[in-house]
Amino acid sequence: MKDHRCSILSITALFVAYGTSFAAQSGPDLAGQIVAIQIEKAARTPAERKLDSQLLFLSRETAGLEAVAGAPLLRSRVCREPDGRVTVDISAPPSVDLRQAIVGAGGSIIYESPRLGALRVCLPPAALQGIAAREDVKRIKQGARLVRHTGPVLSEGDAAHKAASSRTFFGSNGSGVKVGVISDSVDYYEDSVENGELPSFSILPDRSGIPGSGEGTAMSEIVADLAPGAEIIFASASGGKAAFADSILLLREAGCKVIVDDISYGNEWQFQDDEIGQAVNDVVADGALYLSSSGNEGSLAKGTSTTWEGDFASGGGEALLPAGVVHDFGPQNFNRLTDDPSGGSLQWSDEYHTSANDYDLHILSADGSTIVSSSADTQDGDDEPFEFIDEINPGERIVIWKANGAAPRYLRLSCTGNPLEIATAGQTIGHAATASCMSIAASDASAVAPGPFTSDSPVRDSSSDGPHKMFYEPDGTPITPGNFLASGGVTIPAPSLTAATGGATSVPGFSPFYGTSAAAPHAAALAAVVWSRKPALTNTQLRTLLESSCIDIEDEGYEVNTGHGILMADLALGLTRSPHEIWRQSNFNVVLASGSSLPNADPDGDGVPNVVEYATGGDPNAPTPAPLAAVSHAGSVFSLSYRKNPTASDATLSFEHSATLSGWLPITPATDALISTAGGIQLRQATLGVGSNTADFFRLKATAP
């Protein structure tokens, strides 16, 4: 326990509006309130310490008590359900006894995961402490709500990505590839199936989600538009992080090679993979390609960033706050939202099961005179480095406090609903920015419709930027032991690339729709079309191919707002061409053989079919000026001089002989030597001894895919 035996009643202080330290002034006892919170933390019972502080404060308030004695205006800001209950995540192995206790206390179970030992439930605030007192319950946290990454409407991604024309030209529509879609719900999907919008669609059992927006249906329609041959399987992310993670694994078990989501949770871990990030890692390690929307929470370059990241810096006040100090954001000791209310979270670079560095997140009144809400969980060695407040109002001051005994750490303050007054880059959240996931930014296709994207197409102002800092392996092993500041850890590039916002759907409210929620399924569909055409690709090879198939936009090269640029179907499918298809396109302007481009066709009428022209470096549209092969002999040893196209790596030139010009038999040359090279075409000579002086005929045979 911390020793808070200090004189606090005589302390009077205010935050200076634009200062770098605390200053003693007349007015409310703000410093005393901060110290009072620390005293309250030290006095919590074992059951109270299992609750995150906002839930603990709520349970006291509903019992008619002060949240914290000595901070009279502090209130919990927990978002409650219409019936007054609160959604929470319980860390405990599901059991009959626990279920009975929850229902008996007036609660209901939303989701349970035996694999992760977790439940999401609704509980009356008065029941929180009773459930927390159970021995099988390890922790009860606020049930962070899923974030749907949508926005304003109008886009036509099929044309903007050149997807429709490329499907025809390259002959690939996603057939043979299962695409898993994860979102909130699939309202209206029956209409979409009946109307032919979803020709091949199914839902994992008990994974349709809580009825809501139908965003999953809209995402699935976009996949079907761009990859009409793909099989689409839906699973909801509703029910908390455990439910989301289980849906990811179940889609892979169902055979999905491409999985895409547009969901995040506000309490996803940022510096270490949590259950969602680990599920993504697992399916990617198993061979799947995973994509996620980068989010619509803004970027520093566009002036819309909702994030501040950086090392803790002391803002002073040591003399007035004996237990700790506040953080200095640079020009001032607090931050503010610039417009609408938003939730706010604080994370720091401790391992997520064993944090012993105590930080708190305080919300002050606009004039800085009093604490109006606070997230003040205890971190003493077996806790998460996480503080969360459901609602922060514009103008209120956001303050980060560090206990004196806590080590300086890399901090992340995120208010995903509104830009911050003092902001940095690095907004892309949790699993979407892990190394194994492709995060997708968004560009407005309505600006180019009905034409394609160009190098002048910008990324949306709201599209979340990167990069992403990681300090721990999934098992908690430090990446840079002893260095948990900005110079430590690893920096992961995010987003990966950009795709179209929107796409016309038949779903009410999404006809069409904007946001990275629409961009992610566009990219996933193109991935399915590419994989369908070249199924031998590994997921790593496919990702590299996609990132190499983008139009560079905005700043030159890779950058944290657009990734590698806007993904284009023609560029991606162009990289799947075989050498023979590249030759065919250069000579006939087609990739798929037909008519005069068929292997055995002879469009120039010189008696040499296309496949031989290809293998020997001939021109299929102009008669061959000289023989492609010539035979000479010395006794029983025959030599065949021939031309070879070294770029025709998928063609085979072989030798055959016959004494009767029928019944040709293969013959292996004794030698096959390079004589010369001209214009990239080799002249070679093969020695074909047959061991007798009897008459024999020889021929050069060309085969190609």
KALINLIN-V993079 format. One record per helix or strand. SS is the DSSP state (h for helix, s for strand). FROM is the first residue (numbers start at 1). TO is the last residue. If there is no record, write none. Layout:
BEGIN
ss,from,to
SS,FROM,TO
SS,FROM,TO
END
This chain:
BEGIN
ss,from,to
s,13,15
s,22,23
s,29,29
h,30,42
h,46,50
s,51,51
h,53,62
s,86,91
h,96,104
s,108,113
s,118,123
h,125,132
s,139,142
s,146,148
s,151,151
h,157,160
h,163,170
s,178,183
h,189,194
s,201,203
h,215,226
s,231,236
h,241,253
s,258,261
s,263,265
h,275,285
s,289,293
s,307,311
s,314,314
s,324,327
s,335,335
s,337,337
s,342,348
s,355,355
s,359,364
s,371,375
s,383,383
s,386,392
s,397,403
s,410,414
s,420,420
h,430,433
s,438,444
h,445,447
s,459,459
s,468,470
s,472,472
s,478,478
s,490,492
s,497,501
s,514,514
h,516,533
h,539,547
s,550,551
s,559,559
s,563,563
s,566,567
h,569,574
h,579,588
h,595,597
h,610,616
s,629,634
s,637,645
s,651,658
s,665,666
s,671,678
s,681,689
s,697,704
END
